[in-house]
Amino acid sequence: MMRHGQFRSVLKGALASCPRVQQHTFHTSWRPAVQPYVSQPHGARWNGFRRHHSTTTRSSAQSTPKQARAFPPLLILGLLLGGTVYYLATPPAKPKTLNSETFIPYTITAREAISPTSVVLTIAPHVRDPSPPYLQPGATPSRWKHPLWSVEFKQPEVQIARHYTPLPPLQADTDDEARDGTLRFYVRAVGGGEMSNYLSRLGVGRDVWLRGPHAGFDVLPRLGHCRRVVFLAGGTGLVPGMQVARAVLDQSDDTKVSLLWAVRKREEVQAAAPATAAPWWQLWASKSPTELRADMENPSHIAAHLTEMKAKYGDRLDVRVAVDEEGTKFCDSDIRKALLAGLSATQHSSGTGCRLHDQRLHEHASEFEAPGAACQCSDSGDANAGKNLLMISGPDGFIAHYAGPKVWLGGTLTQGPVGGVAAELQRRDGKLASDWLVLKL
C-alpha cells in the first residue's frame, strides 16, 4: 500500500505536469462548504486547493480598487447620457389655455341664429384661464390688450384654419364670464367656404379648436393726434370695425367713428317686416343707406349690440346701413361725405418713411403685426403725428372694389397699393390722400 507521503509526492507531480487540468479543475465556481479534516486520507488534495484559492483571492483583491475607482465616472457619464436622451425624446407638455402656438378646445355654450346663413356663437374654454392673453394685465376683464385682434379656428375634417374676430363684450356680460374666457363670434356661411359652413352647422355642446390671439394693425398709434375713423364693412367684416370703434372711442373723447355696414338681407339687421308698396312718387327716387337708430324695432343680435354702443358713445359713433336686396349701397358720394364730416383743418405730417403712417410702406405690410412699433414721425419733431383712418373689411371682392385687392407676396397676404373707390377719391381731393391712411382687413 502507498503511504501518505508517497501519495502526496505523486499527486504533486501529476498536477505540475498538467496545467490545463489544474486550471480547469480549480477555477470553477464550486467551493467546499466546510474545511477538510486533516485526518482524512486525501487531505493533501484539499491543501492544494487551499493554496491555489488563496492566490486567486489575493489577485482579485488587488484588481478590485482599480475597478472601484473607474466605476463612479462611468456611472455618472451613463446617467448624464440617459438623462439627455430622455429629455430630448420626451415631448414638452402642451398648454391647456389659449396660446398662439397650439389649438385649444372650447365648447359652444350658446348659438343664436341671425339669418338662414349667419349665427352668433358663444364659446367657453375647457380649462379656465385667470389671465387670458388678450386681456390687459391687472385691468378690468373687459379691457382688451389689443385694439384689433383675432383667433384662428381649426377645421379638423380638412385640416385648415381661418381667422375670426371676436365681438366686443356686451355691457350685460359679467366679469366672471370675461375672466372665464367666454368669447362670441359672428359667423356667416358662404358658398364654397369650408370653415364658415363647418362652424355654422355646429350646435350647442360641440367643441371647436382655437389658437391665438393674433394682433392686427395697431390703430391707436396710427391714429395719433388725429380724430377721425371711417370703417367700411361688408357682412361679418363689421366685427373688426366694432373692435376698432370701441378702442379709439375709449381712448379719447374727441374721436369720432363712422361705421358703414353693407349687408345682403334685412334679416342681418332686424326681423323682416311685411313688404309695403312704395308710393308712386318714390319709384324713381334714389335709395341711400339709412342710419341705425337706437329705437329700431326687433333688432338682430348684432344690431342690438350696435345700438348699445351708440347709447354709450352718443354722437361720436355714427352707424349707417346699406341693404343689397333693397337696392341700397355705399356710393362714392357716401364715402366722401363720411371722410369729410368733421374733418379738422390742422396740417398733419406726411408720414414719409414712417412704418405707421407712410401709405407706400404699407403696400408690403401684413395686417398682422407685433404691437409696439415706434413712430418715426416724432423723430422729425412733428407734434401732430398721426393719420385719419379709412379701413375696409369684408369679402375679397368687397375690399377690391372699395380699396383695391390685397396682394400675395412671398407667401404673405399684403396690403398692396390703394385702388378702387378710395384711390379715385384721393385723386379728386389731395387732402384725402395726405391726411388719411387706408388699411385693408
C-alpha positions in Angstrom: 0.0 0.0 0.0 1.2 3.5 -0.9 2.0 5.6 2.1 0.7 9.0 2.8 3.9 10.8 1.9 4.3 8.9 -1.4 0.8 9.7 -2.5 1.4 13.3 -1.8 4.5 13.4 -4.0 2.8 11.6 -6.9 -0.2 13.9 -6.8 2.1 16.9 -6.8 4.0 15.7 -9.8 0.8 14.9 -11.8 -0.6 18.3 -11.2 2.6 20.0 -12.2 2.7 18.1 -15.5 -1.0 19.0 -16.4 -1.5 22.8 -16.0 -4.7 22.8 -18.2 -6.3 20.3 -15.9 -5.2 22.3 -12.9 -6.8 25.5 -14.3 -9.9 23.7 -15.3 -10.3 21.9 -12.1 -9.7 24.7 -9.6 -11.1 27.8 -11.4 -14.7 26.6 -11.2 -17.4 28.1 -9.2 -17.6 25.2 -6.9 -16.4 25.8 -3.4 -16.2 23.4 -0.4 -18.8 24.0 2.2 -16.5 23.2 5.1 -12.8 23.0 5.8 -11.4 19.4 5.2 -10.3 17.3 8.1 -6.5 16.6 8.3 -7.1 13.1 9.4 -8.7 12.2 6.0 -6.5 10.1 3.7 -6.9 12.7 0.9 -6.1 15.8 3.0 -3.3 16.7 0.6 -5.8 17.3 -2.2 -7.7 19.8 0.0 -4.4 21.5 1.0 -3.5 22.1 -2.7 -6.9 23.6 -3.3 -6.4 25.9 -0.3 -3.1 27.2 -1.6 -4.5 27.9 -5.1 -7.7 29.5 -3.9 -5.8 31.9 -1.6 -3.6 33.0 -4.5 -6.6 33.8 -6.7 -8.3 35.7 -3.9 -5.2 37.9 -3.5 -5.1 38.6 -7.2 -8.8 39.6 -7.3 -8.4 41.8 -4.2 -5.6 43.7 -6.0 -7.7 44.4 -9.1 -10.9 45.5 -7.1 -9.6 49.0 -6.2 -8.9 49.8 -9.8 -12.4 48.8 -10.9 -13.9 50.7 -8.0 -12.1 53.8 -9.0 -13.3 53.5 -12.6 -16.9 52.7 -11.8 -18.2 56.2 -10.5 -17.2 58.2 -13.6 -18.7 55.6 -15.9 -21.9 55.6 -13.8 -22.1 59.5 -13.9 -21.5 59.5 -17.7 -24.2 56.9 -18.2 -26.7 58.9 -16.1 -25.9 62.1 -18.0 -26.3 60.4 -21.4 -29.5 58.7 -20.3 -31.0 61.9 -18.9 -30.1 63.8 -22.1 -31.8 61.2 -24.3 -34.9 61.1 -22.1 -35.1 65.0 -22.2 -34.8 65.2 -25.9 -37.2 62.2 -26.6 -39.9 63.4 -24.2 -42.3 65.9 -25.8 -43.0 69.1 -23.8 -46.3 69.3 -22.0 -48.9 71.0 -24.2 -50.6 74.2 -22.8 -54.2 73.8 -21.9 -55.2 77.5 -22.2 -55.4 79.8 -25.2 -52.0 80.5 -26.8 -50.6 81.4 -30.2 -48.8 78.1 -30.8 -51.3 75.3 -30.2 -55.0 74.8 -30.8 -57.1 74.6 -27.6 -60.6 73.1 -27.2 -63.6 75.4 -26.5 -67.2 74.3 -26.1 -70.1 76.1 -27.8 -72.4 77.3 -25.0 -74.9 79.3 -27.0 -76.0 79.6 -30.6 -78.2 82.4 -31.9 -79.4 82.4 -35.5 -79.3 85.8 -37.1 -80.5 84.7 -40.6 -80.6 81.4 -42.5 -76.9 81.8 -43.2 -75.5 83.6 -40.2 -75.2 82.8 -36.5 -73.6 84.2 -33.3 -71.7 81.5 -31.4 -70.7 81.9 -27.8 -67.9 79.6 -26.7 -66.0 78.9 -23.4 -62.7 77.2 -22.9 -62.4 73.7 -21.3 -59.9 75.0 -18.9 -60.4 78.3 -17.1 -57.6 80.8 -17.6 -57.5 83.5 -14.9 -55.3 85.7 -17.1 -56.3 85.3 -20.8 -53.6 86.6 -23.1 -55.9 89.1 -24.8 -56.7 91.0 -21.6 -54.6 93.8 -20.1 -52.7 92.5 -17.0 -54.4 93.7 -13.8 -57.1 95.6 -15.7 -60.9 95.1 -15.7 -61.9 91.9 -17.5 -63.4 93.9 -20.4 -60.1 95.7 -21.1 -58.5 94.1 -24.1 -54.8 94.2 -24.7 -55.0 94.7 -28.5 -57.3 97.3 -30.2 -57.7 94.8 -33.1 -57.2 91.1 -32.8 -58.4 87.7 -33.9 -58.0 84.0 -33.3 -57.7 81.0 -35.6 -60.4 78.3 -35.8 -59.3 74.8 -36.9 -61.5 72.7 -39.2 -60.4 69.2 -38.2 -62.1 67.4 -41.1 -59.9 69.0 -43.8 -57.1 70.4 -41.6 -57.5 74.1 -42.4 -57.5 77.2 -40.2 -59.2 80.6 -40.6 -59.1 83.9 -38.7 -62.2 85.1 -36.9 -62.6 88.3 -34.9 -64.4 88.1 -31.5 -67.2 90.5 -30.8 -66.5 93.1 -28.1 -68.1 92.3 -24.8 -71.6 93.5 -24.0 -72.4 95.7 -21.0 -74.5 92.8 -19.7 -71.5 90.4 -19.7 -70.4 89.7 -16.2 -66.8 89.9 -15.0 -66.9 86.2 -14.3 -67.8 85.5 -18.0 -64.9 87.7 -19.2 -62.5 86.1 -16.8 -63.5 82.6 -17.8 -62.5 83.4 -21.4 -66.0 83.4 -22.9 -65.9 84.8 -26.5 -68.6 85.4 -29.1 -68.3 85.3 -32.9 -70.4 86.4 -35.8 -70.3 83.7 -38.5 -71.9 83.6 -41.9 -71.8 80.6 -44.1 -70.7 81.5 -47.7 -70.7 79.4 -50.8 -67.5 77.3 -51.0 -66.4 78.4 -47.6 -65.1 75.3 -45.8 -64.7 76.9 -42.4 -67.7 79.1 -42.3 -70.0 76.3 -43.4 -68.5 73.9 -40.8 -68.9 76.4 -38.0 -72.4 77.4 -38.9 -73.5 73.7 -38.7 -72.3 73.2 -35.2 -74.7 73.2 -32.3 -74.5 73.8 -28.5 -72.3 71.4 -26.8 -70.0 70.8 -29.7 -66.3 71.6 -29.5 -64.2 74.0 -31.5 -60.4 74.5 -31.5 -58.8 77.9 -31.2 -55.3 79.4 -31.4 -54.3 82.9 -30.7 -54.6 85.8 -30.1 -53.1 87.4 -33.2 -52.8 91.1 -33.0 -53.9 93.2 -36.1 -53.0 96.7 -37.1 -52.1 98.8 -34.0 -54.6 101.6 -34.8 -54.0 103.8 -31.8 -50.5 105.0 -32.7 -51.5 105.2 -36.3 -54.4 107.5 -35.4 -52.1 109.5 -33.2 -53.3 113.1 -32.8 -56.0 112.7 -35.5 -59.6 112.1 -34.5 -61.5 110.5 -37.4 -62.1 106.9 -38.3 -64.3 105.7 -41.2 -64.8 101.9 -41.3 -66.5 100.4 -44.4 -67.6 96.8 -43.6 -69.3 94.1 -45.7 -71.3 91.5 -43.8 -69.4 89.9 -40.9 -66.5 92.3 -41.6 -68.3 94.6 -39.3 -66.8 92.9 -36.2 -63.3 94.3 -36.7 -65.0 97.7 -37.0 -66.7 97.3 -33.7 -63.4 96.4 -32.1 -61.7 99.5 -33.6 -64.6 101.8 -32.6 -64.5 100.6 -29.1 -60.7 101.0 -28.8 -60.5 104.5 -30.3 -63.6 105.9 -28.6 -62.5 104.7 -25.2 -59.0 106.3 -25.9 -60.2 109.8 -26.5 -63.4 111.8 -26.0 -62.6 113.8 -29.1 -62.5 110.9 -31.5 -65.4 110.2 -33.9 -66.2 107.0 -35.8 -68.4 106.3 -38.8 -69.4 102.6 -39.4 -70.7 102.0 -42.9 -72.2 98.5 -42.8 -73.3 96.8 -46.0 -75.4 93.6 -45.8 -77.2 91.4 -48.3 -80.5 91.0 -46.4 -82.5 93.0 -43.9 -82.5 90.0 -41.6 -78.9 90.7 -40.6 -80.1 94.0 -39.1 -83.7 93.3 -37.9 -86.5 90.8 -38.3 -88.0 91.1 -41.8 -91.0 93.4 -41.9 -94.0 92.8 -44.2 -93.3 94.4 -47.6 -95.3 97.5 -48.3 -95.7 99.1 -51.7 -93.9 102.4 -52.1 -95.8 105.5 -53.2 -95.7 106.1 -56.9 -93.8 109.4 -56.5 -90.9 107.4 -54.8 -90.5 104.8 -57.6 -87.7 106.9 -59.3 -86.2 108.3 -56.1 -82.6 107.2 -55.4 -82.2 105.0 -52.4 -79.5 105.7 -49.9 -78.1 104.0 -46.8 -80.1 104.6 -43.6 -78.9 105.4 -40.1 -79.1 102.7 -37.5 -81.2 104.2 -34.7 -81.4 103.3 -31.1 -85.2 102.9 -31.3 -85.1 100.2 -34.0 -87.8 97.6 -33.7 -86.8 93.9 -33.5 -83.0 94.4 -33.9 -80.9 91.4 -34.6 -78.2 90.4 -32.1 -75.6 92.4 -33.9 -77.9 95.4 -34.4 -78.7 95.3 -30.7 -75.0 95.4 -29.9 -74.5 98.4 -32.1 -77.4 100.3 -30.5 -75.8 99.6 -27.1 -72.6 101.1 -28.4 -74.4 104.1 -29.7 -76.1 104.6 -26.4 -72.7 104.6 -24.7 -70.8 106.8 -27.1 -73.6 109.1 -28.3 -73.0 111.3 -31.4 -69.3 110.2 -31.6 -70.5 106.9 -33.2 -72.5 107.1 -36.4 -73.7 103.8 -37.9 -75.1 103.6 -41.5 -76.6 100.5 -43.1 -77.0 99.6 -46.8 -79.1 96.5 -47.7 -78.3 94.9 -51.0 -81.7 93.3 -51.5 -83.4 96.7 -51.0 -81.2 98.3 -53.7 -79.1 100.4 -51.4 -75.3 100.6 -51.4 -72.5 102.9 -50.4 -71.6 105.1 -53.4 -68.5 107.3 -53.8 -70.5 110.3 -52.5 -71.5 108.4 -49.3 -67.9 107.6 -48.5 -66.6 111.1 -49.4 -69.3 112.6 -47.2 -68.2 110.4 -44.3 -64.5 111.2 -44.8 -65.0 115.0 -44.9 -67.5 115.2 -42.0 -66.0 117.0 -39.1 -62.5 116.9 -40.6 -60.0 119.1 -38.9 -58.1 121.8 -40.8 -54.9 121.1 -38.9 -52.0 120.3 -41.1 -50.7 116.8 -40.4 -47.4 115.1 -41.0 -46.8 113.4 -44.4 -45.6 110.3 -42.6 -42.9 109.7 -45.2 -40.6 106.9 -44.0 -42.7 106.0 -41.0 -43.9 102.4 -41.0 -47.0 103.6 -39.1 -48.1 106.4 -41.3 -46.4 106.0 -44.8 -49.0 104.6 -47.2 -46.4 103.3 -49.6 -44.7 101.3 -46.8 -48.0 99.6 -46.1 -48.2 98.2 -49.5 -45.8 95.3 -48.5 -47.2 95.0 -44.9 -49.5 92.3 -43.5 -52.5 93.2 -41.4 -50.9 91.0 -38.6 -48.1 92.7 -36.8 -46.3 92.7 -33.5 -47.6 95.6 -31.3 -45.4 98.4 -30.1 -43.9 99.7 -33.3 -42.4 103.1 -32.9 -43.5 106.2 -34.9 -40.6 107.7 -36.9 -42.6 110.9 -37.4 -41.8 112.1 -33.9 -38.1 111.9 -34.7 -38.6 114.9 -37.0 -40.1 116.9 -34.2 -43.7 116.7 -35.6 -46.1 117.3 -32.7 -49.1 116.4 -34.9 -48.0 112.9 -35.9 -50.9 110.7 -37.0 -53.4 110.0 -39.8 -57.1 109.6 -40.0 -58.0 106.1 -40.8 -60.1 104.7 -43.6 -60.5 100.9 -43.0 -62.2 98.3 -45.2 -63.2 94.8 -44.1 -65.2 92.1 -45.8 -65.1 89.6 -48.7 -62.3 89.9 -51.1 -64.5 91.4 -53.9 -65.8 94.0 -51.5 -62.3 95.1 -50.4 -61.1 95.1 -54.0 -64.0 97.3 -55.1 -63.6 100.0 -52.5 -59.8 99.9 -51.8 -58.1 97.7 -54.4 -57.2 94.0 -53.9 -54.7 92.6 -51.4 -51.5 91.1 -52.9 -49.8 87.9 -52.1 -46.0 88.5 -51.7 -43.6 85.7 -50.6 -46.4 83.6 -49.1 -47.8 86.6 -47.1 -51.0 88.4 -47.9 -50.1 92.1 -48.0 -52.0 95.4 -48.4 -51.0 96.2 -51.9 -51.5 99.6 -53.4 -54.6 101.7 -52.8 -57.1 101.2 -55.6 -60.8 101.2 -56.3 -63.1 103.9 -54.9 -60.6 105.1 -52.3 -57.9 105.8 -55.0 -60.4 107.7 -57.1 -61.4 109.8 -54.1 -57.8 110.6 -53.4 -57.2 111.7 -57.0 -60.0 114.1 -56.7 -59.0 115.6 -53.4 -55.4 115.7 -52.4 -56.2 116.2 -48.8 -57.9 112.8 -48.6 -54.6 111.3 -49.8 -52.3 113.3 -47.4 -54.4 113.1 -44.2 -55.9 109.6 -44.5 -54.3 106.2 -44.2 -56.1 103.3 -46.0 -56.0 99.9 -44.3 -57.5 96.7 -45.6 -58.5 93.8 -43.3 
